[in-house]
Amino acid sequence: MAEDSDLERTEPASSRRLEQAREEGQVPRSRELSTLALLLAAGGGLWFMGTGLTEKMSLMMRQGLQLDRAVAFDPELMLLRLKDSSLDVLLAFSPLLLLLLLVGVGSTLLISGWLFSFKPLLPDWSRIDPLQGLTRIISWHGMIEMLKAIAKTVLVGGVAGWVIWHNRGAVLSLITEPLEIGMTHMVQLAGKSFLVMAGSMVLVVIIDIPFQIWDQQRKLRMTREEVRQESKETEGDPHVKAHIRSQQREMARRRMMAEIPKADVVVTNPTHYAVALSYQDGSMRAPKVVAKGAHLLAARIRQLAEEHDVPVLEAPPLARALYRHAELGDEIPAALYTAVAEVLAYVYQLRRNHQHGGPMPQPPGLLSVPASLDPGASAP
């Protein structure tokens, strides 16, 4: 059962999976939105540009129907006239074509944003596989597309029938109008009717856009095994990382232990904590912590200190404060300067005694450690 659950696509797509899908051109697209935008642009263009288009087309029709004997008997002039007429038609419709081009490109950017990829253009024989094509048709996604097609047919067909019936009088009145005026009114009427019929697809688009986004996320879902594999590829195998961290800790511990023989003093709890301090006058601004540990590691620090004749001083409040508030290689907190200075003064007296003899110095008594820095200050 656990293996089956690991193979089910229940996990949302990771950022890496989404990025890879985008690079391959797999982004949510709504054909209904593009169709609606183009239809509205075409209808609006005909409505607002209809008068100008009608005048230009009327002029070109008159010029094209004029019979010129020289042109009729000269094929070169006929081709030249055809070229000029074609350019005139292209220029007349260029504003509308440019509008449709901008709307067609812009509508595809509304959902997925700008995307430029050649991968969708690469040959993919599965697209022409009849079995896979049949599978796509009879899938639930194909059923959704069929339902959308039926909805569009019903909506657009119903609205088109209502528009034709509502404007039947205006259509019949075109017969009684002069040619130029009638053509202008016909283009404007066609543009308005086109806008109304295209606007009926708004409901389909409102449903289709969230569906396409959800469907794309569903297709990109990952299994738990894929999530684990991707995590290994991006962040590394957890077992390898744990082994590396363990080695790093061991190396850091060895470096720390190597510093203990060079320390000036080891302050202990006496059994729970041990902190080794070092201070070099002139090269250090304040004493630094060169080693610290708790429990077994603290015992090992004390043992090394005793083996190398490093003074060990029992000062529980100071040891607790140093262990909690000073990291390896860091200077001691300023609030502990006074207490550490007393400890170092005691250490220097011990060295002088060992070198020159004399009375044995007394260890410092109660050290001045702020209660806010001592974790055990509130303990009984």
Secondary structure, 3 states (H helix, E strand, C coil): CHHHHHHCCCECCCHHHHHHHHHCCCCCCCHHHHHHHHHHHHHHHHHHHHHHHHHHHHHHHHHHHCCCHHHHCCHHHHHHHHHHHHHHHHHHHHHHHHHHHHHHHHHHHHHHCCCCCCHHHCCCHHHHCHHHHHHHHHCHHHHHHHHHHHHHHHHHHHHHHHHHHHCHHHHHHHHHCCHHHHHHHHHHHHHHHHHHHHHCCHHHHHHHHHHHHHHHHHHCCECHHHHHHHHHHHHCCHHHHHHHHHHHHHHHHHHHHHHHHHCCEEEECCCCEEEEEECCECCECCCEEEEEEECHHHHHHHHHHHHCCCCEEECHHHHHHHHHHCCCCCECCHHHHHHHHHHHHHHHHHHHHHHHCCCCCCCCCCCCCCCCCCCCCCCC
